[in-house]
C-alpha cells in the first residue's frame, strides 16, 4: 500500500525552507548590489586619477571595470529571479495551507461559467465563489484553465478514459516538487495580458518577407555598404554629403516594409515574457520522467523532428523581444544601418514555416498537463479520498460514507448510496433543513469527481459514467418572460427528450414541480416517476410529498424509499443528517412556525 504524505506538514515544511532560501538570497542581493556600487565608484575614481593619460590607457581602465560590473549585473538579475521564484513558492504553499482550511479565495472560481442552462453545473455549485472548481483549480496558464473548465462541463464518459486519467492523476499527486515548479513558473507570467491563442492569426498568414530574394540580398548588402562607406569616409574617399545621401536611401529601404512589420508587431508584440514562461513550462515537462501512458502520450509531442518544443518557444520569445525594441532609439538606428526590423520579421516568418504545424500540439500538451496538475494537487490534498471503481454497465452508483468536499471535515456527516441496476430510483423524503439537498449535491459532486478521474470523498465508491442531469435550483427568468413553473417544465422536458434519444442518464431531482399547486404537483410527480421507470432511467429524487413513497410498492426493487428525519425532543428540533430507510415520519414546518409565534388553526 502506497505511503501517503500529510499535506499540511508538507506545506509547512516548504514554507519554512523557501523562507530561509529567500532570506539567504536577500543577503546575497544586498552584497552583490554593494559590490556593484564599489566597482563602478572605483572605476570612476581611477578614470579621474588617470584622466590625463592616453585614450588607450583610459579605454583599458574602462574595460577592466566594466566587464566585472556587467558580470555582477547579470548575476544580480539571476539572484532576483531566484528570489521571485522563492517568493512564489512561499505564496503557493501558504495558499494551499489556507485551502486545507477551506479558504479558497486565492484561487480562480471561473464565475463567468455559471450557467443555469447547463445539465448540472449551477445545481452542483461548480463555478464561482466557494465552488468545486475554485477548490480544485490550480492551473498556471489560460489554456490549462480552459481545459479544466471543459472537463468539468463535459466530463469523460468512457471507462478507459477515466481509468487512464486516474493513473495520471495518481502519479502527478506523488510529484509535488514538479507540480509546484510548474505552477510557480506559470504564475510568474500570469499578469501578462496577452494569451497564446493570439498567436493564431500570425501562424495562419502566409509569409510576406522571408521568401523574397530581394530582401535576402538587402539585409546583407545594406550593412556591407555601410562598412565600406564609413571606411572610405575615414580615409576621405567619400564626402559627408555622399554619406547623407546613402543614409536617406537606407532610411527609405529600412522603412519600406513598415506596413507588413507593423501588422506583424500588432499580432505578436508584447508576448516575449509570456512565451519565455511557456518555454520554461515545456522544459519542465520535457525533462520529467512519467510512467502513466496518458502522461507519456501528452509529453511525446514536445520532442520531435524539429527539436524540443521548449527550445523553439524560447527562440520565438527572443525574436518577439527583439521586435518589441524596434521603437527605441537604438532600434531605430540599427534598423537604418542593419535593417534590424526586417531581419526580425524574416526570422519570425521562418520560425513560423518550421514550427506552425506543431505549435497547437505543443499548447494542447501544455494545457492538458496544466489541467491534470490541478487534479493531482486535489488528490494530494485529500489523501483520505479514494479513486472510484468504474462499472461496465448502466447503471451503478454504490458508495459508502460519501461526504461533500466543501463541507469541513469535522462537520461533514457522511452517508451511503446504493443504486445497482436499471431502472432504479431512490425517493428521499424528509423535513426542511434535514439534509436532503446537501445529500443530492454530495452524490452529484462525487459522481463528477469520479468521472474526472479524481479521487472522491468516500470510503468506497463504484460508478458508471452516465451523463449527469440535475434539477435542484431552477429559477424563473424575467429576461425571457419565463415563469418558475415553465422553466422547471423545460428542464424536465430536456431530460425526457434525452432519454428518448437513448442517452444513459444519472438523474438527480429536488422537489420537482414546485411551481404549481399541491394536487397538480403530486399528480405530475407520480406521472413523471412512472415515465422515468418506463425509460429505464436511474437517479434520486428528493421530495416533501410523502405520497411518492407509495411508488415503492408499485415498482418493487426499482424504487426504494429513504428519509432524513427531524427529531423533536423536549420541544427542541434536532437533525442527525443520517440517511435512513423508509418514508419520513416527522415534518418540521408547523413546529418551526409555532416556535416563531405564528398561530396555526
Secondary structure in CASP SS format (residue, H / E / C, confidence):
PFRMAT SS
TARGET T0000
AUTHOR 0000-0000-0000
METHOD secondary structure of the structure
MODEL  1
X C 1.00
X C 1.00
X C 1.00
X C 1.00
X C 1.00
X C 1.00
X H 1.00
X H 1.00
X H 1.00
X H 1.00
X H 1.00
X H 1.00
X H 1.00
X H 1.00
X H 1.00
X H 1.00
X H 1.00
X H 1.00
X H 1.00
X H 1.00
X H 1.00
X H 1.00
X H 1.00
X H 1.00
X H 1.00
X H 1.00
X H 1.00
X H 1.00
X H 1.00
X H 1.00
X H 1.00
X H 1.00
X H 1.00
X H 1.00
X H 1.00
X H 1.00
X H 1.00
X H 1.00
X H 1.00
X H 1.00
X H 1.00
X H 1.00
X H 1.00
X H 1.00
X H 1.00
X H 1.00
X H 1.00
X H 1.00
X H 1.00
X C 1.00
X C 1.00
X C 1.00
X C 1.00
X C 1.00
X H 1.00
X H 1.00
X H 1.00
X H 1.00
X H 1.00
X H 1.00
X H 1.00
X H 1.00
X H 1.00
X H 1.00
X H 1.00
X H 1.00
X H 1.00
X H 1.00
X H 1.00
X H 1.00
X H 1.00
X H 1.00
X H 1.00
X H 1.00
X H 1.00
X H 1.00
X H 1.00
X H 1.00
X H 1.00
X H 1.00
X H 1.00
X H 1.00
X H 1.00
X H 1.00
X H 1.00
X H 1.00
X H 1.00
X H 1.00
X H 1.00
X H 1.00
X H 1.00
X H 1.00
X H 1.00
X H 1.00
X H 1.00
X H 1.00
X H 1.00
X H 1.00
X H 1.00
X H 1.00
X C 1.00
X C 1.00
X C 1.00
X C 1.00
X C 1.00
X C 1.00
X C 1.00
X C 1.00
X C 1.00
X C 1.00
X H 1.00
X H 1.00
X H 1.00
X C 1.00
X C 1.00
X C 1.00
X C 1.00
X C 1.00
X C 1.00
X C 1.00
X C 1.00
X C 1.00
X C 1.00
X C 1.00
X C 1.00
X C 1.00
X C 1.00
X C 1.00
X C 1.00
X C 1.00
X C 1.00
X H 1.00
X H 1.00
X H 1.00
X H 1.00
X H 1.00
X C 1.00
X C 1.00
X C 1.00
X C 1.00
X C 1.00
X H 1.00
X H 1.00
X H 1.00
X H 1.00
X H 1.00
X H 1.00
X H 1.00
X H 1.00
X H 1.00
X H 1.00
X H 1.00
X H 1.00
X C 1.00
X C 1.00
X C 1.00
X C 1.00
X C 1.00
X H 1.00
X H 1.00
X H 1.00
X H 1.00
X H 1.00
X H 1.00
X H 1.00
X H 1.00
X H 1.00
X H 1.00
X H 1.00
X H 1.00
X H 1.00
X H 1.00
X H 1.00
X C 1.00
X C 1.00
X H 1.00
X H 1.00
X H 1.00
X H 1.00
X H 1.00
X H 1.00
X H 1.00
X H 1.00
X H 1.00
X H 1.00
X H 1.00
X H 1.00
X C 1.00
X C 1.00
X C 1.00
X C 1.00
X C 1.00
X C 1.00
X C 1.00
X C 1.00
X H 1.00
X H 1.00
X H 1.00
X H 1.00
X H 1.00
X H 1.00
X H 1.00
X H 1.00
X H 1.00
X C 1.00
X C 1.00
X C 1.00
X C 1.00
X C 1.00
X C 1.00
X C 1.00
X C 1.00
X H 1.00
X H 1.00
X H 1.00
X H 1.00
X H 1.00
X H 1.00
X H 1.00
X H 1.00
X H 1.00
X H 1.00
X H 1.00
X H 1.00
X H 1.00
X H 1.00
X H 1.00
X H 1.00
X H 1.00
X H 1.00
X H 1.00
X H 1.00
X H 1.00
X H 1.00
X C 1.00
X C 1.00
X C 1.00
X C 1.00
X C 1.00
X H 1.00
X H 1.00
X H 1.00
X H 1.00
X H 1.00
X H 1.00
X H 1.00
X H 1.00
X H 1.00
X H 1.00
X H 1.00
X H 1.00
X H 1.00
X H 1.00
X H 1.00
X H 1.00
X C 1.00
X C 1.00
X H 1.00
X H 1.00
X H 1.00
X H 1.00
X H 1.00
X H 1.00
X H 1.00
X H 1.00
X H 1.00
X H 1.00
X H 1.00
X C 1.00
X C 1.00
X C 1.00
X H 1.00
X H 1.00
X H 1.00
X H 1.00
X H 1.00
X H 1.00
X H 1.00
X H 1.00
X H 1.00
X H 1.00
X H 1.00
X H 1.00
X H 1.00
X H 1.00
X H 1.00
X H 1.00
X C 1.00
X C 1.00
X C 1.00
X C 1.00
X C 1.00
X H 1.00
X H 1.00
X H 1.00
X H 1.00
X H 1.00
X H 1.00
X H 1.00
X H 1.00
X C 1.00
X C 1.00
X E 1.00
X E 1.00
X C 1.00
X C 1.00
X E 1.00
X E 1.00
X H 1.00
X H 1.00
X H 1.00
X H 1.00
X H 1.00
X H 1.00
X H 1.00
X H 1.00
X H 1.00
X H 1.00
X H 1.00
X H 1.00
X H 1.00
X H 1.00
X H 1.00
X H 1.00
X H 1.00
X H 1.00
X H 1.00
X C 1.00
X H 1.00
X H 1.00
X H 1.00
X H 1.00
X H 1.00
X H 1.00
X H 1.00
X H 1.00
X H 1.00
X H 1.00
X C 1.00
X H 1.00
X H 1.00
X H 1.00
X H 1.00
X H 1.00
X H 1.00
X H 1.00
X H 1.00
X H 1.00
X H 1.00
X H 1.00
X H 1.00
X H 1.00
X H 1.00
X H 1.00
X H 1.00
X H 1.00
X H 1.00
X H 1.00
X H 1.00
X H 1.00
X H 1.00
X H 1.00
X H 1.00
X H 1.00
X H 1.00
X H 1.00
X H 1.00
X H 1.00
X H 1.00
X H 1.00
X H 1.00
X H 1.00
X H 1.00
X H 1.00
X H 1.00
X H 1.00
X H 1.00
X H 1.00
X H 1.00
X H 1.00
X H 1.00
X C 1.00
X C 1.00
X C 1.00
X C 1.00
X E 1.00
X C 1.00
X C 1.00
X E 1.00
X E 1.00
X C 1.00
X C 1.00
X C 1.00
X C 1.00
X C 1.00
X C 1.00
X E 1.00
X E 1.00
X E 1.00
X E 1.00
X E 1.00
X E 1.00
X C 1.00
X C 1.00
X C 1.00
X C 1.00
X C 1.00
X C 1.00
X C 1.00
X C 1.00
X C 1.00
X C 1.00
X C 1.00
X C 1.00
X E 1.00
X E 1.00
X E 1.00
X E 1.00
X E 1.00
X C 1.00
X C 1.00
X C 1.00
X C 1.00
X E 1.00
X E 1.00
X E 1.00
X E 1.00
X E 1.00
X E 1.00
X E 1.00
X C 1.00
X C 1.00
X C 1.00
X C 1.00
X C 1.00
X H 1.00
X H 1.00
X H 1.00
X H 1.00
X H 1.00
X H 1.00
X H 1.00
X H 1.00
X H 1.00
X H 1.00
X H 1.00
X H 1.00
X H 1.00
X H 1.00
X H 1.00
X H 1.00
X H 1.00
X C 1.00
X C 1.00
X C 1.00
X E 1.00
X C 1.00
X C 1.00
X C 1.00
X E 1.00
X E 1.00
X E 1.00
X E 1.00
X C 1.00
X C 1.00
X C 1.00
X E 1.00
X E 1.00
X E 1.00
X E 1.00
X E 1.00
X C 1.00
X C 1.00
X C 1.00
X C 1.00
X C 1.00
X E 1.00
X C 1.00
X C 1.00
X C 1.00
X C 1.00
X E 1.00
X C 1.00
X H 1.00
X H 1.00
X H 1.00
X H 1.00
X H 1.00
X H 1.00
X H 1.00
X H 1.00
X H 1.00
X H 1.00
X H 1.00
X H 1.00
X H 1.00
X H 1.00
X H 1.00
X H 1.00
X H 1.00
X C 1.00
X C 1.00
X C 1.00
X C 1.00
X E 1.00
X E 1.00
X E 1.00
X E 1.00
X E 1.00
X E 1.00
X C 1.00
X C 1.00
X C 1.00
X C 1.00
X C 1.00
X C 1.00
X C 1.00
X H 1.00
X H 1.00
X H 1.00
X H 1.00
X H 1.00
X H 1.00
X H 1.00
X H 1.00
X H 1.00
X H 1.00
X H 1.00
X H 1.00
X H 1.00
X H 1.00
X H 1.00
X H 1.00
X H 1.00
X C 1.00
X C 1.00
X C 1.00
X E 1.00
X E 1.00
X E 1.00
X E 1.00
X E 1.00
X E 1.00
X C 1.00
X C 1.00
X H 1.00
X H 1.00
X H 1.00
X H 1.00
X H 1.00
X H 1.00
X H 1.00
X H 1.00
X H 1.00
X C 1.00
X C 1.00
X C 1.00
X C 1.00
X E 1.00
X E 1.00
X E 1.00
X E 1.00
X E 1.00
X E 1.00
X C 1.00
X E 1.00
X E 1.00
X E 1.00
X E 1.00
X C 1.00
X C 1.00
X E 1.00
X E 1.00
X E 1.00
X E 1.00
X C 1.00
X C 1.00
X C 1.00
X C 1.00
X E 1.00
X E 1.00
X C 1.00
X C 1.00
X C 1.00
X C 1.00
X C 1.00
X C 1.00
X C 1.00
X H 1.00
X H 1.00
X H 1.00
X H 1.00
X H 1.00
X H 1.00
X H 1.00
X C 1.00
X C 1.00
X C 1.00
X C 1.00
X C 1.00
X C 1.00
END
